[in-house]
Amino acid sequence: MNNICSYKNINIYSSLFFGITATIAFINKNYIFGFIFLILIITSLMVHSCRTNYTLFIDKFMVFIIAIYGFYLLCKKCSKKKINPRMIILLCFILASFFVTIYFYYYGYYTNQYSFDKDLNIARLYHSYLHFISAYGLSLVNIL
């Protein structure tokens, strides 16, 4: 992979959506999740400002860590709380955001659409959407 360095990438700015999730985690005293998100912000800013094999690997690794810890946190919160209508609604939004993210990323990868569109501007817009929808879903996990 060639190094692609640019500060005109909208994904640099959309990476900052994760700051909202980190803030919500810290407010809810979930310091591990908050710090993991701060690291994700840094790796995301690195990969979207200067993409190399190294920065891409580190960013994907942090996304994996977020997904695993987010799932762990979701299971932990669901097992400790009594099911109520608010919880069911939040779970529906959390699951929807998860499946939308998976669809846009993996289906897009296999069909060269969305974040993998040949038009770089379209790809970046969809990737920004992935930042937003995943930050939204993981913020909901924090407030569940």
C-alpha beads as a LAMMPS data file, in Angstrom:
LAMMPS data file: protein, C-alpha beads

144 atoms
143 bonds

1 atom types
1 bond types

-500.0 500.0 xlo xhi
-500.0 500.0 ylo yhi
-500.0 500.0 zlo zhi

Masses

1 110.0

Atoms # bond

1 1 1 0.000 0.000 0.000
2 1 1 1.241 3.444 -0.864
3 1 1 1.312 6.032 1.856
4 1 1 -1.626 8.394 1.435
5 1 1 -1.238 11.577 3.474
6 1 1 -3.854 14.319 3.369
7 1 1 -5.447 16.724 5.795
8 1 1 -8.387 17.331 3.444
9 1 1 -9.985 14.046 4.487
10 1 1 -13.444 14.436 6.058
11 1 1 -12.769 11.253 8.052
12 1 1 -10.241 13.148 10.160
13 1 1 -13.074 15.311 11.423
14 1 1 -15.696 12.564 11.659
15 1 1 -13.269 10.593 13.871
16 1 1 -13.983 13.206 16.507
17 1 1 -17.500 11.737 16.938
18 1 1 -15.743 9.157 19.101
19 1 1 -14.965 11.983 21.523
20 1 1 -18.671 12.141 22.376
21 1 1 -18.661 8.435 23.177
22 1 1 -15.513 8.811 25.296
23 1 1 -17.088 11.712 27.185
24 1 1 -20.267 9.733 27.867
25 1 1 -18.130 6.813 29.087
26 1 1 -16.209 9.064 31.499
27 1 1 -19.439 10.682 32.752
28 1 1 -20.794 7.190 33.470
29 1 1 -17.546 6.293 35.270
30 1 1 -16.665 3.691 32.657
31 1 1 -13.038 4.746 32.514
32 1 1 -11.744 1.729 30.584
33 1 1 -14.201 2.324 27.735
34 1 1 -13.421 6.043 27.801
35 1 1 -9.665 5.489 27.527
36 1 1 -10.108 2.907 24.787
37 1 1 -12.099 5.481 22.833
38 1 1 -9.431 8.133 23.375
39 1 1 -6.895 5.721 21.894
40 1 1 -9.297 5.017 18.999
41 1 1 -9.557 8.744 18.310
42 1 1 -5.771 8.965 18.095
43 1 1 -5.427 5.919 15.831
44 1 1 -8.311 7.076 13.651
45 1 1 -6.772 10.522 13.269
46 1 1 -3.455 8.878 12.377
47 1 1 -4.891 6.558 9.731
48 1 1 -7.072 9.239 8.143
49 1 1 -4.335 11.855 8.027
50 1 1 -1.515 9.591 6.839
51 1 1 -2.560 6.096 5.809
52 1 1 0.134 3.437 5.893
53 1 1 -0.040 -0.309 6.456
54 1 1 1.127 0.314 10.024
55 1 1 -1.491 2.976 10.896
56 1 1 -4.223 0.948 9.212
57 1 1 -3.331 -2.158 11.250
58 1 1 -3.287 -0.229 14.533
59 1 1 -6.636 1.422 13.771
60 1 1 -8.300 -1.882 12.818
61 1 1 -6.901 -3.438 15.986
62 1 1 -8.444 -0.668 18.096
63 1 1 -11.784 -1.098 16.304
64 1 1 -11.602 -4.804 17.191
65 1 1 -10.864 -3.961 20.852
66 1 1 -13.800 -1.511 20.924
67 1 1 -16.146 -4.117 19.426
68 1 1 -15.109 -6.802 21.913
69 1 1 -15.251 -4.520 24.949
70 1 1 -18.511 -2.938 23.751
71 1 1 -20.098 -6.393 23.441
72 1 1 -18.766 -7.347 26.892
73 1 1 -20.173 -4.136 28.387
74 1 1 -23.529 -4.681 26.689
75 1 1 -23.794 -8.232 28.054
76 1 1 -22.726 -7.088 31.526
77 1 1 -25.291 -4.289 31.636
78 1 1 -28.086 -6.491 30.288
79 1 1 -27.417 -9.209 32.851
80 1 1 -27.496 -6.791 35.800
81 1 1 -30.602 -4.780 34.939
82 1 1 -34.254 -5.624 34.918
83 1 1 -35.704 -5.539 31.412
84 1 1 -37.957 -2.541 30.893
85 1 1 -39.357 -0.682 27.851
86 1 1 -36.493 1.875 27.866
87 1 1 -33.925 -0.917 27.806
88 1 1 -35.696 -2.705 24.940
89 1 1 -35.794 0.499 22.866
90 1 1 -32.109 1.200 23.511
91 1 1 -31.208 -2.413 22.646
92 1 1 -33.094 -2.099 19.347
93 1 1 -31.140 1.057 18.443
94 1 1 -27.839 -0.525 19.556
95 1 1 -28.436 -3.648 17.467
96 1 1 -29.611 -1.586 14.489
97 1 1 -26.471 0.555 14.600
98 1 1 -24.324 -2.574 14.843
99 1 1 -25.985 -4.274 11.866
100 1 1 -25.973 -1.092 9.750
101 1 1 -22.249 -0.675 10.437
102 1 1 -21.523 -4.305 9.549
103 1 1 -23.638 -4.082 6.389
104 1 1 -22.057 -0.878 5.098
105 1 1 -18.538 -2.052 5.863
106 1 1 -18.556 -5.693 4.753
107 1 1 -21.145 -5.544 1.971
108 1 1 -19.425 -2.402 0.726
109 1 1 -16.078 -4.182 0.802
110 1 1 -17.302 -7.123 -1.271
111 1 1 -19.192 -4.976 -3.786
112 1 1 -16.821 -1.971 -3.959
113 1 1 -19.484 0.366 -2.635
114 1 1 -19.978 2.703 0.299
115 1 1 -16.657 3.102 2.166
116 1 1 -14.930 1.199 -0.649
117 1 1 -16.412 3.124 -3.579
118 1 1 -14.025 3.900 -6.406
119 1 1 -14.913 7.598 -6.031
120 1 1 -12.809 8.626 -3.022
121 1 1 -15.212 11.405 -2.002
122 1 1 -18.158 8.996 -1.848
123 1 1 -16.057 6.439 0.035
124 1 1 -15.028 9.039 2.588
125 1 1 -18.609 10.236 3.110
126 1 1 -19.804 6.700 3.806
127 1 1 -16.863 6.087 6.107
128 1 1 -17.793 9.254 8.003
129 1 1 -21.288 7.837 8.319
130 1 1 -19.760 4.662 9.794
131 1 1 -17.933 6.806 12.355
132 1 1 -21.195 8.514 13.298
133 1 1 -23.411 5.427 13.482
134 1 1 -20.879 3.365 15.446
135 1 1 -20.209 6.230 17.877
136 1 1 -23.977 6.598 18.308
137 1 1 -24.527 2.892 18.988
138 1 1 -21.635 2.639 21.419
139 1 1 -22.784 5.787 23.202
140 1 1 -26.118 4.046 23.739
141 1 1 -24.286 1.061 25.247
142 1 1 -22.732 3.521 27.713
143 1 1 -26.085 4.952 28.810
144 1 1 -27.952 1.615 28.862

Bonds

1 1 1 2
2 1 2 3
3 1 3 4
4 1 4 5
5 1 5 6
6 1 6 7
7 1 7 8
8 1 8 9
9 1 9 10
10 1 10 11
11 1 11 12
12 1 12 13
13 1 13 14
14 1 14 15
15 1 15 16
16 1 16 17
17 1 17 18
18 1 18 19
19 1 19 20
20 1 20 21
21 1 21 22
22 1 22 23
23 1 23 24
24 1 24 25
25 1 25 26
26 1 26 27
27 1 27 28
28 1 28 29
29 1 29 30
30 1 30 31
31 1 31 32
32 1 32 33
33 1 33 34
34 1 34 35
35 1 35 36
36 1 36 37
37 1 37 38
38 1 38 39
39 1 39 40
40 1 40 41
41 1 41 42
42 1 42 43
43 1 43 44
44 1 44 45
45 1 45 46
46 1 46 47
47 1 47 48
48 1 48 49
49 1 49 50
50 1 50 51
51 1 51 52
52 1 52 53
53 1 53 54
54 1 54 55
55 1 55 56
56 1 56 57
57 1 57 58
58 1 58 59
59 1 59 60
60 1 60 61
61 1 61 62
62 1 62 63
63 1 63 64
64 1 64 65
65 1 65 66
66 1 66 67
67 1 67 68
68 1 68 69
69 1 69 70
70 1 70 71
71 1 71 72
72 1 72 73
73 1 73 74
74 1 74 75
75 1 75 76
76 1 76 77
77 1 77 78
78 1 78 79
79 1 79 80
80 1 80 81
81 1 81 82
82 1 82 83
83 1 83 84
84 1 84 85
85 1 85 86
86 1 86 87
87 1 87 88
88 1 88 89
89 1 89 90
90 1 90 91
91 1 91 92
92 1 92 93
93 1 93 94
94 1 94 95
95 1 95 96
96 1 96 97
97 1 97 98
98 1 98 99
99 1 99 100
100 1 100 101
101 1 101 102
102 1 102 103
103 1 103 104
104 1 104 105
105 1 105 106
106 1 106 107
107 1 107 108
108 1 108 109
109 1 109 110
110 1 110 111
111 1 111 112
112 1 112 113
113 1 113 114
114 1 114 115
115 1 115 116
116 1 116 117
117 1 117 118
118 1 118 119
119 1 119 120
120 1 120 121
121 1 121 122
122 1 122 123
123 1 123 124
124 1 124 125
125 1 125 126
126 1 126 127
127 1 127 128
128 1 128 129
129 1 129 130
130 1 130 131
131 1 131 132
132 1 132 133
133 1 133 134
134 1 134 135
135 1 135 136
136 1 136 137
137 1 137 138
138 1 138 139
139 1 139 140
140 1 140 141
141 1 141 142
142 1 142 143
143 1 143 144
